[in-house]
Amino acid sequence: MSTKTDLLIEIGTEELPPKALKGLRDAFAESVAGGLAEAGVGPGKVHAYAAPRRLALLCRDVPLRQPDQAQERRGPALNAAFDDDGNPTRAAQGFAASCGVAVEDLERLETDKGAWLVHRHVEPGKAASELIPGVVEAGLAALPIPKRMRWGESDAEFVRPVHWVVLLLGDEVVPARILGVESGRETRGHRFHHPATLYIAEPAAYAPLLETEGRVMPDFEARREAIVGQVEEAANRLGGRALMEPELLDEVAALVEWPCAIAGHFETRFLEVPQEALISTMQDNQKYFPVVDEAGRLMPHFITVSNIESREPERVREGNERVIRPRFSDAEFFWNQDRRQPLESHLDALRQVVFQRRLGSLYDKTERVARLSTHVADLLGVDHGETHRAAMLSKCDLQTHMVFEFTELQGTMGRYYAQHAGEPEGVARAMEEQYLPRHAGDSLPETGVGQVLALADRLDTLVGIFAIGQKPTGAKDPYGLRRAALGVLRIIVERELDLDLRALIHAAAQGYQATDVKAAAAEEPVFDYMMERLRAYYLDRGIGADVFEAVLACRPMRPLDFDRRVRGVEHFRALPEAESLAAAHKRIHNILRKVEGTLPERIDAARFTEEAERTLHERLEELRATARPLFAEGRYTEGLAALAALREPVDRFFDTVMVMADDAAVRDNRLALLNNLSGLFLEVADMSRLQPGSEG
């Protein structure tokens, strides 16, 4: 008889929250697999299913019983267990009785610390069927559900009402009451195509049964792939391609059990409206997939994914077309209304919009950003007039009907309205680019004006919010300062802008001089905070924390220069000489740290008494002449690669030369040599902070 079998767990519910479905599935699988393993009946493999009305797990090769457990219980010490005549004391008799055996059945345990009576026995493992209900209940209780609900007269709580539970171990039902529902072996098919119950003969039959008879695709990824295939095919028939954002695909896959893609159409006059507004409506409100041509221009079509295979698909198509028409009409109305007045006309209204109570209105912020933008434009050689104009118009689209209705289009609509008003193209593009990057991995501003505006807006916010004591704490970051800081750093580094971050922060703080906000005190905390974000930026890219620390120790103020140093150190540490030189630098650091008073700097070649120190000095001078010009040009990778040639003379120096010689002049000369060597590396980074064997 087999000692293992498959286990099927299914929780049948009302429609689960679509955006949470994948997370619930994964958390349930992890918790149950861990619980079974902890109980001693861990599965060989777990396949997790998730559909709108069900969470299910197929656990392969689950042991039918726990392993037997050898138990050992220690009793009284031997000298307390027997009297002088060798008769058991009350302590021994009581211990034996508590174990359910006679004293003579007890064993003795002798160690170098003493001797005791012990009772040893084998505890038979429990049947898996006894353990599974508790594991399932614990897994359900641990799910990340912010707010649970009750239904009917039951005390059970879950994210949605539960209607059926399947617990099937092999071909036997595991009896249990889960969330107020008795377990069984019957599932249910599609709400409309097959609402009747379906009998599950064995766990492996679950998914095929649902697909062939129940008209349900229980596997989330398979269902998602089916949607992709159907939508692509429908778009091809229309002569275009569908826009399928991953998040929208996941949401649609969580909304349907039996996907059926249907193409719909709308009037071409709506294409006069900026396509971003129409696409936003289709994706966010209706969960449709827009269709575009080869050039990325919106076509008058969309694709919806229905949850039923209708006998009259034309009726489904017509219904979706009726729904989208009034939404498009609203967008058309807003577009036409907003264009009746120029973007600039909304500027004065920003005085009535609070940015932050202590930091003033959006108009106040606009003026600060305009001043800071002009300063940054000077540093980068960007057009003054366009930069100032873009900054003054930057928040005006927030007062338009379109952005009020579609907040995610801020900036995008600003670009359209600026173009309509005849603003220079650099100004118009900056309206949208000021918000880039919107999220991790997003594209960056391409134009000079857009880059300047994006930097100024974020720096003003960072300094202001820090100055009023509302910096991020833990998971709370209501003003998006983490994203703002990372955005500033990415723009400077990835767009290769040679800017001094400390000076930029100071310039941003100057914008608050006419207010009661003490922004100067926030400058150092903002800089430190941004350095922490820079650390995270490099860690996400696989750069070791020790590399970052080595560069940070030299306090470079320019993120672009910081990045070049990081790249240089990362390349250097991959060289075969790097580990030895880093260890030598650490040794030098420790030697110099113990020197009292001012470190000697002047090297007198006439005082060298050892060949190794002469050789090191000569190579140091040669390589200094090579490396320093490279460092001055920011070519740290090449400069550090040249310094790798110091490995052999450095190793020989430490093998044969006593640094702390009795003769003070000789000792100081050797210290000066090491000080010069260390100083050359410190022009890039503190190599002593590199950890051995940790590259990559």
Secondary structure, 3 states (H helix, E strand, C coil): CCCEEEEEEEEEECCCCHHHHHHHHHHHHHHHHHHHHHCCCCCCEEEEEEECCEEEEEEEEEECECCCEEEEEEEEEHHHHECCCCCECHHHHHHHHHHCCCHHHCEEEEECCEEEEEEEEEECCCEHHHHHHHHHHHHHHCCCCCCCECCCCCCCCECCCEEEEEEEECCEECCCEECCEEEECEEECCCCCCCCEEECCCHHHHHHHHHHHHCCCCCHHHHHHHHHHHHHHHHHHCCCEECCCHHHHHHHHCCCCCCEEEEEECCHHHHHCCHHHHHHHHHHHCCCEEEECCCCCEEEEEEEEECCCCCCHHHHHHHHHHHHHHHHHHHHHHHHHHCCCCHHHHCHHHHHCEEECCCEEHHHHHHHHHHHHHHHHHHHCCCHHHHHHHHHHCCHHHHCHHHHHCHHHCCHHHHHHHHHCCCCHHHHHHHHHCCCCCCCCCCCCCCHHHHHHHHHHHHHHHHHHHHCCCCCECCECCCCHHHHHHHHHHHHHHCCCCCCHHHHHHHHHHCCCCCCCCHHHHHHHHHHHHHHHHHHHHHHCCCCHHHHHHHHCCCCCCHHHHHHHHHHHHHHHCCCCHHHHHHHHHHHHHHHHCCCCCCCCCCCHHHCCCHHHHHHHHHHHHHHHHHHHHHHCCCHHHHHHHHHHHHHHHHHHHHHCCCCCCCHHHHHHHHHHHHHHHHHHHCCCCHHHCCCCCCC
